[in-house]
Amino acid sequence: MNTGNRPLSPHLQVYKPQITSVLSILHRITGIGLAAGALVLVYWLNAAAYGPDAFERAQDLLASWLGRLLLLGWTWALFYHLCNGIRHMFWDAGRGLELPQVHITGWIVVVASLGFTLISWFASYGLLGGV
Amino acid sequence: MALRSDLGRVRGLGSAKDGTSHWWAQRVTAVALVPLSIWFVFSVVNLVGVDKDGFKVWLNGPGSFVLMALFLIALFYHMQLGLQVVIEDYVHNERNKVISLVLNKLLAVFLVVSSITALMRIAFGG
């Protein structure tokens, strides 16, 4: 689009990051990240369909330090996107739109997503017997 | 004075020409994904370190296959809708935008067919 030489309005970088804007962009970033995670899920299922050796290789890859790091990231991304998605549903219903409520529910989403991530990882390590 | 024609008001479609169907489908898939994704994380936590036989036993257990298939359908539908908005926001060249939107839809269909086919091969295969 040719905008000519007319003055442009200030863009994102001139604004101070706030809980509202940061959580909003995080919703999109975690969504894109989860799409990448979905590709790994398809690989994982196809490896299991292919045979025991292919599945074992997939399990080893996911259990490597890089695999675990990515899975930890995807766990948080999923819980964040899930919790913030529920926050969006309340907004769609016309609830929780006052600024103080938006701040409170934003922090609830942050704390809840971190808490659910920790619980899932403690549970999986617990089932493995502390591996 | 109303700025829209009577026909435009009746059809209720905005500038994107698809009305509220995208927005609504995104919400419906989101509602489905709330319980399904919680179930999925719970299942994966229980599948940590499992081998192929263990995976098959789980998949043939009560509910697993149907819930997993529903999760995959809702997931890839929701993913396609979300990525579509990202493409529409950032890809401004009309040709690249149309190509990206078509590839996005085809990718989602491929992924859902591929993953559910894999599920069937695990569940019914040897």
Chai-1 contact restraints between the chains, C-beta under 6 A:
chainA,res_idxA,chainB,res_idxB,connection_type,confidence,min_distance_angstrom,max_distance_angstrom,comment,restraint_id
A,G31,B,G82,contact,1.0,0.0,6.0,A-B,restraint_1
A,A35,B,M79,contact,1.0,0.0,6.0,A-B,restraint_2
A,A38,B,M79,contact,1.0,0.0,6.0,A-B,restraint_3
A,V42,B,L111,contact,1.0,0.0,6.0,A-B,restraint_4
A,V42,B,S114,contact,1.0,0.0,6.0,A-B,restraint_5
A,V42,B,S115,contact,1.0,0.0,6.0,A-B,restraint_6
A,L45,B,S115,contact,1.0,0.0,6.0,A-B,restraint_7
A,L45,B,A118,contact,1.0,0.0,6.0,A-B,restraint_8
A,N46,B,A118,contact,1.0,0.0,6.0,A-B,restraint_9
A,A48,B,K52,contact,1.0,0.0,6.0,A-B,restraint_10
A,A48,B,F55,contact,1.0,0.0,6.0,A-B,restraint_11
A,A48,B,I122,contact,1.0,0.0,6.0,A-B,restraint_12
A,A49,B,A118,contact,1.0,0.0,6.0,A-B,restraint_13
A,A49,B,R121,contact,1.0,0.0,6.0,A-B,restraint_14
A,A49,B,I122,contact,1.0,0.0,6.0,A-B,restraint_15
A,P52,B,K52,contact,1.0,0.0,6.0,A-B,restraint_16
A,F55,B,K52,contact,1.0,0.0,6.0,A-B,restraint_17
A,L82,B,S37,contact,1.0,0.0,6.0,A-B,restraint_18
A,G85,B,A30,contact,1.0,0.0,6.0,A-B,restraint_19
A,S120,B,V41,contact,1.0,0.0,6.0,A-B,restraint_20
A,S120,B,V45,contact,1.0,0.0,6.0,A-B,restraint_21
A,A123,B,V45,contact,1.0,0.0,6.0,A-B,restraint_22
A,S124,B,V45,contact,1.0,0.0,6.0,A-B,restraint_23
A,S124,B,V48,contact,1.0,0.0,6.0,A-B,restraint_24
A,L128,B,V48,contact,1.0,0.0,6.0,A-B,restraint_25
A,L128,B,G49,contact,1.0,0.0,6.0,A-B,restraint_26
